[in-house]
Amino acid sequence: MPNTRVKGSNQRRIVQVAQHSSQALEAQIATFLKSGGVIEEIPRGVTGQIFTPMAKKS
C-alpha cells in the first residue's frame, strides 16, 4: 500500500513497527487473562456460523 500524502506535505504516514504491535498485543492479552478472561480455542474448520437454509424463490 503506498503512503498517501497531502499535496505539499513532505511528511510520510507513520506505520507502527510489527515488533511494537506484537508486544502491545501480548500486554493486552496478559491484562485480559489477569482480569479473569478466558481465551477459547476453536478447532480448525469450525466457523461458529449456524446454517439456516434460505427460502427458495418461485
PDB file of N, CA, C, O and CB in Angstrom:
ATOM      1  N   MET A   1       0.862  -1.174   0.000  1.00  0.00           N
ATOM      2  CA  MET A   1       0.000   0.000   0.000  1.00  0.00           C
ATOM      3  C   MET A   1       0.904   1.231   0.000  1.00  0.00           C
ATOM      4  O   MET A   1       1.754   1.378   0.878  1.00  0.00           O
ATOM      5  CB  MET A   1      -0.978   0.001   1.236  1.00  0.00           C
ATOM      6  N   PRO A   2       0.726   2.092  -0.957  1.00  0.00           N
ATOM      7  CA  PRO A   2       1.571   3.290  -0.997  1.00  0.00           C
ATOM      8  C   PRO A   2       1.177   4.264   0.108  1.00  0.00           C
ATOM      9  O   PRO A   2       0.026   4.328   0.539  1.00  0.00           O
ATOM     10  CB  PRO A   2       1.469   3.980  -2.372  1.00  0.00           C
ATOM     11  N   ASN A   3       2.172   5.010   0.545  1.00  0.00           N
ATOM     12  CA  ASN A   3       1.896   6.050   1.534  1.00  0.00           C
ATOM     13  C   ASN A   3       1.174   7.191   0.839  1.00  0.00           C
ATOM     14  O   ASN A   3       1.606   7.656  -0.216  1.00  0.00           O
ATOM     15  CB  ASN A   3       3.208   6.552   2.219  1.00  0.00           C
ATOM     16  N   THR A   4       0.082   7.640   1.425  1.00  0.00           N
ATOM     17  CA  THR A   4      -0.660   8.749   0.832  1.00  0.00           C
ATOM     18  C   THR A   4      -0.182  10.043   1.463  1.00  0.00           C
ATOM     19  O   THR A   4       0.089  10.100   2.663  1.00  0.00           O
ATOM     20  CB  THR A   4      -2.196   8.571   1.022  1.00  0.00           C
ATOM     21  N   ARG A   5      -0.082  11.069   0.654  1.00  0.00           N
ATOM     22  CA  ARG A   5       0.393  12.358   1.147  1.00  0.00           C
ATOM     23  C   ARG A   5      -0.565  13.446   0.711  1.00  0.00           C
ATOM     24  O   ARG A   5      -1.188  13.366  -0.348  1.00  0.00           O
ATOM     25  CB  ARG A   5       1.820  12.656   0.641  1.00  0.00           C
ATOM     26  N   VAL A   6      -0.669  14.450   1.537  1.00  0.00           N
ATOM     27  CA  VAL A   6      -1.443  15.630   1.194  1.00  0.00           C
ATOM     28  C   VAL A   6      -0.553  16.477   0.296  1.00  0.00           C
ATOM     29  O   VAL A   6       0.646  16.607   0.545  1.00  0.00           O
ATOM     30  CB  VAL A   6      -1.916  16.426   2.480  1.00  0.00           C
ATOM     31  N   LYS A   7      -1.133  17.045  -0.733  1.00  0.00           N
ATOM     32  CA  LYS A   7      -0.351  17.842  -1.667  1.00  0.00           C
ATOM     33  C   LYS A   7       0.427  18.920  -0.898  1.00  0.00           C
ATOM     34  O   LYS A   7      -0.145  19.663  -0.101  1.00  0.00           O
ATOM     35  CB  LYS A   7      -1.272  18.485  -2.743  1.00  0.00           C
ATOM     36  N   GLY A   8       1.718  18.989  -1.149  1.00  0.00           N
ATOM     37  CA  GLY A   8       2.563  19.970  -0.486  1.00  0.00           C
ATOM     38  C   GLY A   8       3.124  19.483   0.838  1.00  0.00           C
ATOM     39  O   GLY A   8       3.879  20.202   1.492  1.00  0.00           O
ATOM     40  N   SER A   9       2.760  18.259   1.243  1.00  0.00           N
ATOM     41  CA  SER A   9       3.243  17.725   2.513  1.00  0.00           C
ATOM     42  C   SER A   9       4.441  16.823   2.251  1.00  0.00           C
ATOM     43  O   SER A   9       4.407  15.977   1.358  1.00  0.00           O
ATOM     44  CB  SER A   9       2.119  16.950   3.256  1.00  0.00           C
ATOM     45  N   ASN A  10       5.485  17.004   3.024  1.00  0.00           N
ATOM     46  CA  ASN A  10       6.667  16.154   2.903  1.00  0.00           C
ATOM     47  C   ASN A  10       6.706  15.071   3.975  1.00  0.00           C
ATOM     48  O   ASN A  10       7.665  14.302   4.042  1.00  0.00           O
ATOM     49  CB  ASN A  10       7.925  16.999   2.982  1.00  0.00           C
ATOM     50  N   GLN A  11       5.673  15.003   4.815  1.00  0.00           N
ATOM     51  CA  GLN A  11       5.653  14.023   5.889  1.00  0.00           C
ATOM     52  C   GLN A  11       5.034  12.721   5.400  1.00  0.00           C
ATOM     53  O   GLN A  11       4.039  12.718   4.676  1.00  0.00           O
ATOM     54  CB  GLN A  11       4.881  14.563   7.100  1.00  0.00           C
ATOM     55  N   ARG A  12       5.643  11.621   5.810  1.00  0.00           N
ATOM     56  CA  ARG A  12       5.105  10.305   5.475  1.00  0.00           C
ATOM     57  C   ARG A  12       4.185   9.848   6.583  1.00  0.00           C
ATOM     58  O   ARG A  12       4.294  10.291   7.727  1.00  0.00           O
ATOM     59  CB  ARG A  12       6.235   9.277   5.247  1.00  0.00           C
ATOM     60  N   ARG A  13       3.285   8.962   6.232  1.00  0.00           N
ATOM     61  CA  ARG A  13       2.382   8.388   7.214  1.00  0.00           C
ATOM     62  C   ARG A  13       3.191   7.513   8.170  1.00  0.00           C
ATOM     63  O   ARG A  13       4.080   6.782   7.732  1.00  0.00           O
ATOM     64  CB  ARG A  13       1.250   7.570   6.524  1.00  0.00           C
ATOM     65  N   ILE A  14       2.896   7.578   9.461  1.00  0.00           N
ATOM     66  CA  ILE A  14       3.619   6.796  10.462  1.00  0.00           C
ATOM     67  C   ILE A  14       2.979   5.413  10.544  1.00  0.00           C
ATOM     68  O   ILE A  14       1.773   5.290  10.757  1.00  0.00           O
ATOM     69  CB  ILE A  14       3.607   7.506  11.860  1.00  0.00           C
ATOM     70  N   VAL A  15       3.798   4.373  10.372  1.00  0.00           N
ATOM     71  CA  VAL A  15       3.336   2.994  10.444  1.00  0.00           C
ATOM     72  C   VAL A  15       3.998   2.344  11.647  1.00  0.00           C
ATOM     73  O   VAL A  15       5.213   2.440  11.825  1.00  0.00           O
ATOM     74  CB  VAL A  15       3.655   2.211   9.128  1.00  0.00           C
ATOM     75  N   GLN A  16       3.189   1.677  12.478  1.00  0.00           N
ATOM     76  CA  GLN A  16       3.749   1.023  13.659  1.00  0.00           C
ATOM     77  C   GLN A  16       4.655  -0.121  13.247  1.00  0.00           C
ATOM     78  O   GLN A  16       4.383  -0.835  12.283  1.00  0.00           O
ATOM     79  CB  GLN A  16       2.633   0.512  14.579  1.00  0.00           C
ATOM     80  N   VAL A  17       5.723  -0.280  13.984  1.00  0.00           N
ATOM     81  CA  VAL A  17       6.645  -1.378  13.745  1.00  0.00           C
ATOM     82  C   VAL A  17       5.982  -2.656  14.233  1.00  0.00           C
ATOM     83  O   VAL A  17       5.347  -2.658  15.288  1.00  0.00           O
ATOM     84  CB  VAL A  17       8.017  -1.141  14.456  1.00  0.00           C
ATOM     85  N   ALA A  18       6.121  -3.740  13.482  1.00  0.00           N
ATOM     86  CA  ALA A  18       5.471  -5.003  13.832  1.00  0.00           C
ATOM     87  C   ALA A  18       5.875  -5.483  15.220  1.00  0.00           C
ATOM     88  O   ALA A  18       5.036  -6.011  15.950  1.00  0.00           O
ATOM     89  CB  ALA A  18       5.807  -6.069  12.802  1.00  0.00           C
ATOM     90  N   GLN A  19       7.124  -5.315  15.597  1.00  0.00           N
ATOM     91  CA  GLN A  19       7.581  -5.757  16.912  1.00  0.00           C
ATOM     92  C   GLN A  19       6.841  -4.994  18.009  1.00  0.00           C
ATOM     93  O   GLN A  19       6.432  -5.584  19.009  1.00  0.00           O
ATOM     94  CB  GLN A  19       9.106  -5.561  17.053  1.00  0.00           C
ATOM     95  N   HIS A  20       6.672  -3.701  17.826  1.00  0.00           N
ATOM     96  CA  HIS A  20       5.950  -2.889  18.807  1.00  0.00           C
ATOM     97  C   HIS A  20       4.504  -3.358  18.907  1.00  0.00           C
ATOM     98  O   HIS A  20       3.958  -3.452  20.006  1.00  0.00           O
ATOM     99  CB  HIS A  20       6.006  -1.389  18.429  1.00  0.00           C
ATOM    100  N   SER A  21       3.887  -3.648  17.785  1.00  0.00           N
ATOM    101  CA  SER A  21       2.499  -4.106  17.773  1.00  0.00           C
ATOM    102  C   SER A  21       2.362  -5.457  18.467  1.00  0.00           C
ATOM    103  O   SER A  21       1.402  -5.683  19.204  1.00  0.00           O
ATOM    104  CB  SER A  21       1.979  -4.198  16.335  1.00  0.00           C
ATOM    105  N   SER A  22       3.313  -6.351  18.237  1.00  0.00           N
ATOM    106  CA  SER A  22       3.273  -7.672  18.864  1.00  0.00           C
ATOM    107  C   SER A  22       3.406  -7.558  20.381  1.00  0.00           C
ATOM    108  O   SER A  22       2.708  -8.244  21.128  1.00  0.00           O
ATOM    109  CB  SER A  22       4.389  -8.567  18.300  1.00  0.00           C
ATOM    110  N   GLN A  23       4.305  -6.687  20.825  1.00  0.00           N
ATOM    111  CA  GLN A  23       4.488  -6.501  22.262  1.00  0.00           C
ATOM    112  C   GLN A  23       3.238  -5.901  22.887  1.00  0.00           C
ATOM    113  O   GLN A  23       2.849  -6.290  23.989  1.00  0.00           O
ATOM    114  CB  GLN A  23       5.703  -5.607  22.540  1.00  0.00           C
ATOM    115  N   ALA A  24       2.606  -4.961  22.199  1.00  0.00           N
ATOM    116  CA  ALA A  24       1.390  -4.343  22.718  1.00  0.00           C
ATOM    117  C   ALA A  24       0.272  -5.382  22.810  1.00  0.00           C
ATOM    118  O   ALA A  24      -0.484  -5.391  23.781  1.00  0.00           O
ATOM    119  CB  ALA A  24       0.958  -3.157  21.825  1.00  0.00           C
ATOM    120  N   LEU A  25       0.161  -6.253  21.810  1.00  0.00           N
ATOM    121  CA  LEU A  25      -0.866  -7.292  21.812  1.00  0.00           C
ATOM    122  C   LEU A  25      -0.635  -8.274  22.956  1.00  0.00           C
ATOM    123  O   LEU A  25      -1.580  -8.673  23.637  1.00  0.00           O
ATOM    124  CB  LEU A  25      -0.882  -8.036  20.466  1.00  0.00           C
ATOM    125  N   GLU A  26       0.621  -8.664  23.167  1.00  0.00           N
ATOM    126  CA  GLU A  26       0.928  -9.580  24.269  1.00  0.00           C
ATOM    127  C   GLU A  26       0.566  -8.956  25.609  1.00  0.00           C
ATOM    128  O   GLU A  26       0.066  -9.649  26.496  1.00  0.00           O
ATOM    129  CB  GLU A  26       2.415  -9.965  24.252  1.00  0.00           C
ATOM    130  N   ALA A  27       0.809  -7.663  25.771  1.00  0.00           N
ATOM    131  CA  ALA A  27       0.466  -6.970  27.016  1.00  0.00           C
ATOM    132  C   ALA A  27      -1.047  -6.934  27.217  1.00  0.00           C
ATOM    133  O   ALA A  27      -1.533  -7.112  28.334  1.00  0.00           O
ATOM    134  CB  ALA A  27       1.034  -5.538  27.010  1.00  0.00           C
ATOM    135  N   GLN A  28      -1.787  -6.705  26.138  1.00  0.00           N
ATOM    136  CA  GLN A  28      -3.251  -6.677  26.223  1.00  0.00           C
ATOM    137  C   GLN A  28      -3.791  -8.057  26.594  1.00  0.00           C
ATOM    138  O   GLN A  28      -4.715  -8.167  27.400  1.00  0.00           O
ATOM    139  CB  GLN A  28      -3.864  -6.205  24.885  1.00  0.00           C
ATOM    140  N   ILE A  29      -3.222  -9.102  26.013  1.00  0.00           N
ATOM    141  CA  ILE A  29      -3.661 -10.463  26.314  1.00  0.00           C
ATOM    142  C   ILE A  29      -3.377 -10.786  27.780  1.00  0.00           C
ATOM    143  O   ILE A  29      -4.224 -11.359  28.465  1.00  0.00           O
ATOM    144  CB  ILE A  29      -2.959 -11.486  25.384  1.00  0.00           C
ATOM    145  N   ALA A  30      -2.186 -10.418  28.263  1.00  0.00           N
ATOM    146  CA  ALA A  30      -1.826 -10.682  29.653  1.00  0.00           C
ATOM    147  C   ALA A  30      -2.786  -9.966  30.601  1.00  0.00           C
ATOM    148  O   ALA A  30      -3.210 -10.545  31.601  1.00  0.00           O
ATOM    149  CB  ALA A  30      -0.377 -10.241  29.927  1.00  0.00           C
ATOM    150  N   THR A  31      -3.129  -8.731  30.302  1.00  0.00           N
ATOM    151  CA  THR A  31      -4.068  -7.972  31.135  1.00  0.00           C
ATOM    152  C   THR A  31      -5.438  -8.633  31.134  1.00  0.00           C
ATOM    153  O   THR A  31      -6.086  -8.728  32.177  1.00  0.00           O
ATOM    154  CB  THR A  31      -4.180  -6.517  30.642  1.00  0.00           C
ATOM    155  N   PHE A  32      -5.881  -9.089  29.969  1.00  0.00           N
ATOM    156  CA  PHE A  32      -7.177  -9.762  29.841  1.00  0.00           C
ATOM    157  C   PHE A  32      -7.210 -11.033  30.678  1.00  0.00           C
ATOM    158  O   PHE A  32      -8.184 -11.283  31.388  1.00  0.00           O
ATOM    159  CB  PHE A  32      -7.471 -10.092  28.369  1.00  0.00           C
ATOM    160  N   LEU A  33      -6.159 -11.831  30.601  1.00  0.00           N
ATOM    161  CA  LEU A  33      -6.115 -13.081  31.358  1.00  0.00           C
ATOM    162  C   LEU A  33      -6.035 -12.825  32.865  1.00  0.00           C
ATOM    163  O   LEU A  33      -6.651 -13.550  33.646  1.00  0.00           O
ATOM    164  CB  LEU A  33      -4.923 -13.924  30.909  1.00  0.00           C
ATOM    165  N   LYS A  34      -5.284 -11.806  33.276  1.00  0.00           N
ATOM    166  CA  LYS A  34      -5.169 -11.481  34.701  1.00  0.00           C
ATOM    167  C   LYS A  34      -6.500 -11.006  35.272  1.00  0.00           C
ATOM    168  O   LYS A  34      -6.762 -11.192  36.460  1.00  0.00           O
ATOM    169  CB  LYS A  34      -4.098 -10.409  34.918  1.00  0.00           C
ATOM    170  N   SER A  35      -7.347 -10.393  34.438  1.00  0.00           N
ATOM    171  CA  SER A  35      -8.640  -9.894  34.909  1.00  0.00           C
ATOM    172  C   SER A  35      -9.695 -10.995  34.949  1.00  0.00           C
ATOM    173  O   SER A  35     -10.861 -10.733  35.244  1.00  0.00           O
ATOM    174  CB  SER A  35      -9.118  -8.756  34.019  1.00  0.00           C
ATOM    175  N   GLY A  36      -9.278 -12.241  34.647  1.00  0.00           N
ATOM    176  CA  GLY A  36     -10.212 -13.357  34.723  1.00  0.00           C
ATOM    177  C   GLY A  36     -10.769 -13.787  33.375  1.00  0.00           C
ATOM    178  O   GLY A  36     -11.613 -14.680  33.309  1.00  0.00           O
ATOM    179  N   GLY A  37     -10.311 -13.165  32.314  1.00  0.00           N
ATOM    180  CA  GLY A  37     -10.772 -13.529  30.981  1.00  0.00           C
ATOM    181  C   GLY A  37     -10.248 -14.898  30.565  1.00  0.00           C
ATOM    182  O   GLY A  37      -9.217 -15.356  31.057  1.00  0.00           O
ATOM    183  N   VAL A  38     -10.965 -15.538  29.663  1.00  0.00           N
ATOM    184  CA  VAL A  38     -10.580 -16.857  29.182  1.00  0.00           C
ATOM    185  C   VAL A  38     -10.522 -16.818  27.665  1.00  0.00           C
ATOM    186  O   VAL A  38     -11.416 -16.282  27.010  1.00  0.00           O
ATOM    187  CB  VAL A  38     -11.570 -17.953  29.677  1.00  0.00           C
ATOM    188  N   ILE A  39      -9.468 -17.387  27.121  1.00  0.00           N
ATOM    189  CA  ILE A  39      -9.341 -17.488  25.668  1.00  0.00           C
ATOM    190  C   ILE A  39      -9.800 -18.878  25.268  1.00  0.00           C
ATOM    191  O   ILE A  39      -9.259 -19.883  25.729  1.00  0.00           O
ATOM    192  CB  ILE A  39      -7.868 -17.213  25.190  1.00  0.00           C
ATOM    193  N   GLU A  40     -10.796 -18.924  24.411  1.00  0.00           N
ATOM    194  CA  GLU A  40     -11.363 -20.193  23.981  1.00  0.00           C
ATOM    195  C   GLU A  40     -10.727 -20.601  22.660  1.00  0.00           C
ATOM    196  O   GLU A  40     -10.733 -19.827  21.703  1.00  0.00           O
ATOM    197  CB  GLU A  40     -12.903 -20.097  23.845  1.00  0.00           C
ATOM    198  N   GLU A  41     -10.181 -21.804  22.603  1.00  0.00           N
ATOM    199  CA  GLU A  41      -9.567 -22.299  21.374  1.00  0.00           C
ATOM    200  C   GLU A  41     -10.650 -22.952  20.519  1.00  0.00           C
ATOM    201  O   GLU A  41     -11.357 -23.852  20.972  1.00  0.00           O
ATOM    202  CB  GLU A  41      -8.413 -23.309  21.683  1.00  0.00           C
ATOM    203  N   ILE A  42     -10.766 -22.492  19.294  1.00  0.00           N
ATOM    204  CA  ILE A  42     -11.770 -23.021  18.371  1.00  0.00           C
ATOM    205  C   ILE A  42     -11.069 -23.984  17.421  1.00  0.00           C
ATOM    206  O   ILE A  42     -10.057 -23.631  16.816  1.00  0.00           O
ATOM    207  CB  ILE A  42     -12.492 -21.868  17.581  1.00  0.00           C
ATOM    208  N   PRO A  43     -11.603 -25.208  17.285  1.00  0.00           N
ATOM    209  CA  PRO A  43     -10.967 -26.186  16.403  1.00  0.00           C
ATOM    210  C   PRO A  43     -10.916 -25.689  14.958  1.00  0.00           C
ATOM    211  O   PRO A  43     -11.788 -24.944  14.510  1.00  0.00           O
ATOM    212  CB  PRO A  43     -11.713 -27.520  16.469  1.00  0.00           C
ATOM    213  N   ARG A  44      -9.903 -26.107  14.259  1.00  0.00           N
ATOM    214  CA  ARG A  44      -9.729 -25.732  12.866  1.00  0.00           C
ATOM    215  C   ARG A  44     -10.911 -26.247  12.043  1.00  0.00           C
ATOM    216  O   ARG A  44     -11.331 -27.392  12.207  1.00  0.00           O
ATOM    217  CB  ARG A  44      -8.395 -26.284  12.314  1.00  0.00           C
ATOM    218  N   GLY A  45     -11.441 -25.409  11.168  1.00  0.00           N
ATOM    219  CA  GLY A  45     -12.545 -25.793  10.300  1.00  0.00           C
ATOM    220  C   GLY A  45     -13.911 -25.452  10.860  1.00  0.00           C
ATOM    221  O   GLY A  45     -14.913 -25.615  10.164  1.00  0.00           O
ATOM    222  N   VAL A  46     -13.983 -24.980  12.104  1.00  0.00           N
ATOM    223  CA  VAL A  46     -15.256 -24.608  12.716  1.00  0.00           C
ATOM    224  C   VAL A  46     -15.427 -23.102  12.558  1.00  0.00           C
ATOM    225  O   VAL A  46     -14.546 -22.334  12.942  1.00  0.00           O
ATOM    226  CB  VAL A  46     -15.315 -25.032  14.229  1.00  0.00           C
ATOM    227  N   THR A  47     -16.558 -22.676  11.995  1.00  0.00           N
ATOM    228  CA  THR A  47     -16.762 -21.256  11.754  1.00  0.00           C
ATOM    229  C   THR A  47     -17.569 -20.577  12.845  1.00  0.00           C
ATOM    230  O   THR A  47     -17.432 -19.374  13.066  1.00  0.00           O
ATOM    231  CB  THR A  47     -17.440 -21.059  10.441  1.00  0.00           C
ATOM    232  N   GLY A  48     -18.404 -21.336  13.523  1.00  0.00           N
ATOM    233  CA  GLY A  48     -19.264 -20.725  14.532  1.00  0.00           C
ATOM    234  C   GLY A  48     -20.547 -20.177  13.943  1.00  0.00           C
ATOM    235  O   GLY A  48     -21.406 -19.675  14.668  1.00  0.00           O
ATOM    236  N   GLN A  49     -20.678 -20.272  12.636  1.00  0.00           N
ATOM    237  CA  GLN A  49     -21.898 -19.796  11.990  1.00  0.00           C
ATOM    238  C   GLN A  49     -22.922 -20.923  11.952  1.00  0.00           C
ATOM    239  O   GLN A  49     -22.576 -22.085  11.740  1.00  0.00           O
ATOM    240  CB  GLN A  49     -21.603 -19.275  10.558  1.00  0.00           C
ATOM    241  N   ILE A  50     -24.177 -20.567  12.160  1.00  0.00           N
ATOM    242  CA  ILE A  50     -25.263 -21.540  12.127  1.00  0.00           C
ATOM    243  C   ILE A  50     -25.904 -21.496  10.745  1.00  0.00           C
ATOM    244  O   ILE A  50     -26.297 -20.432  10.267  1.00  0.00           O
ATOM    245  CB  ILE A  50     -26.317 -21.255  13.247  1.00  0.00           C
ATOM    246  N   PHE A  51     -26.007 -22.653  10.111  1.00  0.00           N
ATOM    247  CA  PHE A  51     -26.584 -22.722   8.765  1.00  0.00           C
ATOM    248  C   PHE A  51     -28.095 -22.637   8.846  1.00  0.00           C
ATOM    249  O   PHE A  51     -28.732 -23.421   9.550  1.00  0.00           O
ATOM    250  CB  PHE A  51     -26.159 -24.020   8.046  1.00  0.00           C
ATOM    251  N   THR A  52     -28.665 -21.691   8.128  1.00  0.00           N
ATOM    252  CA  THR A  52     -30.124 -21.595   8.008  1.00  0.00           C
ATOM    253  C   THR A  52     -30.435 -21.531   6.527  1.00  0.00           C
ATOM    254  O   THR A  52     -30.060 -20.574   5.851  1.00  0.00           O
ATOM    255  CB  THR A  52     -30.706 -20.338   8.776  1.00  0.00           C
ATOM    256  N   PRO A  53     -31.129 -22.561   6.011  1.00  0.00           N
ATOM    257  CA  PRO A  53     -31.420 -22.580   4.585  1.00  0.00           C
ATOM    258  C   PRO A  53     -32.319 -21.413   4.179  1.00  0.00           C
ATOM    259  O   PRO A  53     -33.252 -21.048   4.893  1.00  0.00           O
ATOM    260  CB  PRO A  53     -32.074 -23.900   4.202  1.00  0.00           C
ATOM    261  N   MET A  54     -32.019 -20.847   3.034  1.00  0.00           N
ATOM    262  CA  MET A  54     -32.804 -19.728   2.510  1.00  0.00           C
ATOM    263  C   MET A  54     -34.077 -20.294   1.844  1.00  0.00           C
ATOM    264  O   MET A  54     -34.067 -21.399   1.302  1.00  0.00           O
ATOM    265  CB  MET A  54     -31.955 -18.870   1.484  1.00  0.00           C
ATOM    266  N   ALA A  55     -35.150 -19.524   1.896  1.00  0.00           N
ATOM    267  CA  ALA A  55     -36.376 -19.932   1.210  1.00  0.00           C
ATOM    268  C   ALA A  55     -36.156 -19.841  -0.288  1.00  0.00           C
ATOM    269  O   ALA A  55     -35.565 -18.878  -0.775  1.00  0.00           O
ATOM    270  CB  ALA A  55     -37.584 -19.055   1.643  1.00  0.00           C
ATOM    271  N   LYS A  56     -36.626 -20.837  -1.015  1.00  0.00           N
ATOM    272  CA  LYS A  56     -36.450 -20.849  -2.473  1.00  0.00           C
ATOM    273  C   LYS A  56     -37.380 -19.830  -3.120  1.00  0.00           C
ATOM    274  O   LYS A  56     -38.532 -19.673  -2.716  1.00  0.00           O
ATOM    275  CB  LYS A  56     -36.718 -22.262  -3.048  1.00  0.00           C
ATOM    276  N   LYS A  57     -36.862 -19.148  -4.123  1.00  0.00           N
ATOM    277  CA  LYS A  57     -37.694 -18.194  -4.875  1.00  0.00           C
ATOM    278  C   LYS A  57     -38.540 -18.956  -5.878  1.00  0.00           C
ATOM    279  O   LYS A  57     -38.068 -19.921  -6.479  1.00  0.00           O
ATOM    280  CB  LYS A  57     -36.818 -17.123  -5.599  1.00  0.00           C
ATOM    281  N   SER A  58     -39.768 -18.540  -6.065  1.00  0.00           N
ATOM    282  CA  SER A  58     -40.641 -19.246  -7.014  1.00  0.00           C
ATOM    283  C   SER A  58     -40.417 -18.761  -8.410  1.00  0.00           C
ATOM    284  O   SER A  58     -41.063 -19.241  -9.341  1.00  0.00           O
ATOM    285  CB  SER A  58     -42.101 -19.074  -6.645  1.00  0.00           C
TER     286      SER A  58
END
